[in-house]
Amino acid sequence: STKSNLFIINIYCYITIINITYVFTLLITFSAVSFIDGGVFSKQASLESILNFYK
């Protein structure tokens, strides 16, 4: 019983760490994109390049 509870807790910790890492990655990506967006390109041009990239 105790072992299975520890196992479940470990899974929850693991999932939480993955989620935190994912959120940080998203935040870094978005801040980088917005930095480039504001500095180098106009919003329209960057949106078009993103859309063309995914076509």
C-alpha positions as CSV (number, residue, x, y, z in Angstrom):
1,S,0.0,0.0,0.0
2,T,2.7,2.4,1.0
3,K,4.8,1.5,-2.0
4,S,2.0,2.1,-4.5
5,N,1.2,5.5,-2.8
6,L,4.9,6.5,-3.2
7,F,4.7,5.4,-6.9
8,I,1.7,7.5,-7.5
9,I,3.3,10.5,-5.8
10,N,6.4,10.0,-8.0
11,I,4.3,10.0,-11.1
12,Y,2.6,13.2,-10.0
13,C,5.9,14.9,-9.4
14,Y,7.2,13.7,-12.8
15,I,4.1,15.1,-14.6
16,T,4.4,18.4,-12.7
17,I,8.0,18.8,-13.7
18,I,7.2,18.1,-17.3
19,N,4.4,20.6,-17.2
20,I,6.6,23.3,-15.7
21,T,9.3,22.6,-18.3
22,Y,6.7,22.8,-21.0
23,V,5.3,26.1,-19.8
24,F,8.8,27.6,-19.4
25,T,9.6,26.5,-23.0
26,L,6.5,28.1,-24.2
27,L,7.2,31.4,-22.3
28,I,10.7,31.5,-23.7
29,T,9.5,30.9,-27.2
30,F,6.8,33.5,-27.0
31,S,9.1,36.1,-25.5
32,A,11.7,35.4,-28.2
33,V,9.1,35.6,-31.0
34,S,7.6,38.8,-29.6
35,F,11.1,40.3,-29.2
36,I,12.0,39.5,-32.8
37,D,8.5,40.6,-33.9
38,G,8.8,44.0,-32.3
39,G,12.5,44.5,-33.2
40,V,13.0,43.1,-36.7
41,F,9.8,42.5,-38.5
42,S,6.3,44.0,-38.5
43,K,3.6,41.8,-37.0
44,Q,2.0,41.2,-40.4
45,A,5.3,40.0,-42.0
46,S,6.1,37.6,-39.2
47,L,2.5,36.2,-39.2
48,E,2.7,35.6,-42.9
49,S,6.1,33.9,-42.6
50,I,4.8,31.7,-39.9
51,L,1.7,30.8,-42.0
52,N,3.8,30.1,-45.0
53,F,6.1,27.9,-42.9
54,Y,3.2,25.7,-41.9
55,K,1.7,25.4,-45.3
